[in-house]
Amino acid sequence: MENKIIYGIIAIILGILIMVFPFISSFVLSAIFGIAFIILGIYYLVISSHTWSISKGATAGYVILGILALICGYILFCDILVFDLFVSVYLYVFGFMLIIAGIMRLFQKGYKKAPAILNIILGIITILLGVYAMMDPIYVAIIIGVALIVDGFGLLIGEY
């Protein structure tokens, strides 16, 4: 229980900092994700050397994943706009998934219509957030900041 309170407070503070300093926070988040992808790429390359005797196909897969992760990490580390593009594409995909899930629930027997319609509305809102994120990188920082603040309050009141 105490950890949730600490995590909630940290999430709220990070959310506020990201919203107050959007450019710096976007740069820092892009660099963190870039470093994470670089570490993941190195990890896959190391694993590929250990799987050679077991499976040549798995080794080839790990090498390909490692090289792709290294390239993505380098791009994310060097170009902040790529991070914003990834976030906006994620919002588009997630929004369409919500809409499709809502439509499927509308036609399934046994489900109430109100949650399905709410699912469709949330999908449309998520797609609109993706549009705003694509137009201006500041919106990405605001979206991430608001999400952290909401999650932080959810942790503080014990909903998560």
TIRO-495747 format. One record per residue: residue number from 1; x, y, z of N, C-alpha, C in turn. Coordinates in steps of 0.05 Angstrom, whole numbers. Layout:
! TIRO-495747
    k     n.x     n.y     n.z    ca.x    ca.y    ca.z     c.x     c.y     c.z
  NUM       X       Y       Z       X       Y       Z       X       Y       Z
...
***
This chain:
! TIRO-495747
    k     n.x     n.y     n.z    ca.x    ca.y    ca.z     c.x     c.y     c.z
    1      16     -24       0       0       0       0      17      25       0
    2      39      25      16      56      48      17      70      54     -10
    3      77      32     -24      90      36     -50      71      49     -70
    4      45      43     -69      26      55     -87      24      85     -82
    5      26      93     -57      24     122     -50      49     136     -61
    6      72     124     -57      97     136     -67      97     137     -97
    7      89     115    -110      87     115    -140      67     136    -150
    8      45     139    -136      25     159    -143      36     187    -141
    9      50     193    -120      61     220    -117      83     225    -138
   10      99     205    -143     120     208    -164     107     212    -192
   11      86     197    -198      72     200    -223      60     228    -226
   12      48     238    -205      36     265    -206      58     286    -210
   13      80     284    -195     102     303    -198     113     302    -226
   14     118     278    -237     129     275    -264     109     286    -285
   15      83     281    -281      63     292    -299      63     322    -300
   16      65     334    -276      66     364    -275      92     374    -288
   17     115     361    -283     140     370    -295     139     367    -325
   18     128     346    -335     126     342    -364     109     364    -377
   19      87     371    -363      69     391    -374      81     419    -372
   20      97     425    -351     109     451    -348     133     455    -367
   21     148     434    -371     171     435    -389     168     415    -412
   22     150     421    -431     144     401    -452     167     395    -470
   23     183     415    -478     205     409    -497     227     393    -484
   24     234     401    -460     256     386    -446     247     358    -440
   25     222     355    -432     212     328    -425     210     311    -450
   26     201     322    -472     200     306    -497     228     297    -505
   27     247     315    -502     275     307    -509     285     285    -491
   28     280     289    -464     289     268    -445     275     242    -450
   29     249     242    -455     234     217    -460     245     203    -486
   30     250     219    -506     260     209    -531     288     196    -527
   31     305     210    -511     331     199    -505     330     173    -489
   32     311     173    -469     308     149    -452     299     125    -470
   33     279     129    -487     270     108    -504     292     100    -524
   34     308     119    -534     330     113    -551     350      95    -538
   35     358     102    -513     377      86    -498     366      58    -492
   36     340      57    -486     327      31    -480     328      13    -505
   37     323      25    -529     324       9    -553     352       0    -559
   38     372      17    -554     400      10    -559     408     -13    -541
   39     400     -12    -515     406     -34    -497     392     -59    -506
   40     367     -57    -515     352     -80    -524     366     -92    -549
   41     376     -75    -567     390     -85    -590     415    -100    -583
   42     431     -89    -565     455    -102    -555     448    -129    -542
   43     427    -130    -527     418    -154    -513     411    -176    -534
   44     396    -168    -555     389    -187    -576     413    -197    -591
   45     433    -180    -595     457    -189    -609     473    -208    -592
   46     474    -203    -566     488    -221    -548     474    -248    -546
   47     447    -248    -545     432    -273    -544     436    -288    -570
   48     438    -274    -593     442    -288    -618     468    -304    -619
   49     488    -294    -605     513    -309    -605     511    -335    -588
   50     493    -335    -569     490    -359    -552     471    -380    -564
   51     454    -371    -583     435    -390    -594     444    -403    -620
   52     468    -397    -629     478    -407    -655     478    -437    -656
   53     487    -450    -634     489    -479    -634     461    -492    -631
   54     442    -478    -621     415    -489    -616     398    -486    -641
   55     397    -462    -652     379    -457    -674     390    -434    -692
   56     395    -440    -717     405    -420    -735     383    -399    -742
   57     358    -408    -743     336    -390    -749     332    -370    -727
   58     333    -380    -702     330    -362    -679     353    -342    -678
   59     377    -351    -685     400    -333    -685     396    -311    -706
   60     387    -318    -729     382    -299    -750     360    -279    -741
   61     339    -289    -729     318    -271    -718     328    -252    -697
   62     345    -262    -679     356    -244    -658     374    -223    -670
   63     390    -231    -691     408    -212    -704     391    -190    -717
   64     370    -198    -732     353    -178    -745     340    -160    -725
   65     328    -171    -703     316    -155    -683     336    -136    -669
   66     360    -146    -665     381    -130    -652     389    -107    -669
   67     392    -112    -695     400     -90    -713     377     -69    -716
   68     352     -79    -718     329     -61    -719     327     -44    -694
   69     331     -57    -671     329     -42    -645     352     -21    -643
   70     375     -28    -653     397      -9    -652     391      15    -670
   71     381      10    -694     374      31    -712     352      49    -700
   72     331      36    -690     309      52    -677     319      68    -653
   73     337      56    -637     348      70    -614     364      94    -622
   74     380      91    -643     397     113    -653     379     136    -663
   75     358     128    -679     340     149    -690     325     163    -667
   76     315     148    -648     301     161    -625     319     179    -609
   77     344     170    -606     363     185    -590     370     211    -604
   78     371     211    -630     381     234    -645     359     253    -655
   79     334     243    -657     313     259    -669     288     258    -652
   80     282     280    -639     259     281    -620     232     279    -635
   81     231     288    -660     206     287    -674     197     258    -681
   82     216     239    -682     209     211    -686     194     200    -662
   83     202     208    -638     187     200    -614     158     210    -615
   84     155     235    -623     128     246    -625     112     231    -647
   85     125     224    -668     111     209    -689     102     182    -679
   86     120     168    -664     113     142    -653      88     144    -634
   87      88     165    -617      66     169    -599      40     174    -614
   88      41     191    -635      17     197    -650       7     173    -665
   89      25     157    -677      16     132    -691       4     113    -671
   90      16     110    -647       5      93    -627     -24     102    -620
   91     -28     128    -617     -55     138    -611     -75     131    -633
   92     -66     134    -658     -84     127    -680     -91      98    -679
   93     -72      80    -677     -77      52    -676     -95      44    -653
   94     -88      55    -629    -104      49    -606    -133      59    -609
   95    -136      82    -620    -163      94    -625    -179      76    -643
   96    -167      67    -665    -182      50    -684    -188      23    -671
   97    -171      13    -654    -177     -12    -640    -200      -8    -621
   98    -202      14    -607    -225      20    -590    -251      21    -605
   99    -250      35    -628    -274      37    -645    -283      10    -654
  100    -264      -6    -664    -272     -33    -675    -283     -50    -652
  101    -270     -49    -628    -280     -65    -606    -308     -55    -598
  102    -313     -29    -599    -340     -19    -592    -361     -28    -613
  103    -354     -27    -638    -372     -36    -659    -378     -66    -656
  104    -358     -82    -650    -362    -111    -646    -380    -116    -622
  105    -377    -100    -601    -394    -104    -578    -423     -96    -583
  106    -427     -77    -601    -454     -69    -609    -470     -92    -620
  107    -456    -109    -635    -470    -131    -649    -469    -158    -634
  108    -456    -158    -611    -455    -183    -595    -479    -185    -577
  109    -489    -209    -574    -512    -213    -556    -501    -214    -528
  110    -517    -204    -509    -510    -205    -481    -495    -180    -471
  111    -486    -163    -489    -472    -139    -480    -491    -115    -481
  112    -488     -98    -462    -504     -74    -461    -493     -54    -482
  113    -511     -37    -492    -503     -19    -514    -487       5    -503
  114    -492      14    -479    -479      38    -469    -448      35    -467
  115    -438      13    -456    -409      10    -456    -396       9    -484
  116    -411      -3    -503    -401      -5    -530    -399      23    -543
  117    -420      39    -539    -420      66    -549    -398      83    -536
  118    -394      79    -510    -373      93    -496    -345      85    -507
  119    -342      60    -514    -318      50    -526    -313      64    -553
  120    -333      68    -569    -330      81    -595    -323     110    -590
  121    -336     123    -571    -330     152    -565    -301     155    -556
  122    -292     137    -538    -264     138    -529    -245     134    -552
  123    -252     117    -571    -235     112    -594    -233     137    -611
  124    -255     151    -615    -255     176    -631    -238     197    -616
  125    -241     199    -590    -224     218    -575    -195     212    -577
  126    -188     186    -576    -160     177    -578    -149     184    -605
  127    -165     180    -626    -155     187    -653    -151     218    -655
  128    -169     233    -643    -165     262    -643    -140     270    -628
  129    -134     256    -606    -109     262    -592     -85     255    -610
  130     -87     234    -626     -66     228    -645     -63     249    -666
  131     -85     261    -675     -83     283    -694     -69     307    -682
  132     -76     314    -657     -63     336    -644     -33     330    -639
  133     -27     306    -632       1     298    -627      17     300    -653
  134       4     294    -676      18     296    -701      23     325    -709
  135       4     343    -701       7     371    -709      28     386    -693
  136      31     380    -667      49     395    -651      60     377    -629
  137      87     375    -626      99     358    -606      92     365    -577
  138      83     390    -573      76     398    -546      52     382    -536
  139      34     374    -554      11     359    -546      19     331    -536
  140      40     320    -546      50     294    -536      57     297    -507
  141      72     318    -500      80     322    -472      56     326    -455
  142      36     341    -465      12     346    -449      -4     320    -445
  143      -6     304    -466     -20     278    -464      -6     260    -443
  144      20     258    -445      35     241    -426      33     252    -398
  145      34     278    -395      32     291    -369       5     286    -356
  146     -16     290    -371     -43     285    -361     -47     256    -353
  147     -37     237    -370     -39     209    -364     -25     202    -338
  148      -1     213    -334      14     208    -309      -1     219    -285
  149     -13     243    -288     -27     255    -265     -52     238    -259
  150     -67     229    -279     -91     213    -274     -83     186    -262
  151     -62     173    -272     -52     148    -260     -43     153    -231
  152     -29     175    -227     -20     181    -200     -43     184    -180
  153     -64     198    -188     -87     200    -170    -101     174    -167
  154    -101     157    -188    -113     130    -186     -97     114    -166
  155     -71     116    -165     -55     101    -146     -59     112    -118
  156     -62     138    -115     -66     150     -88     -93     141     -76
  157    -114     139     -92    -140     132     -81    -144     102     -81
  158    -125      87     -91    -126      58     -89    -141      44    -111
  159    -145      57    -134    -160      44    -155    -143      25    -172
  160    -117      27    -171     -99      10    -187     -85     -10    -170
***
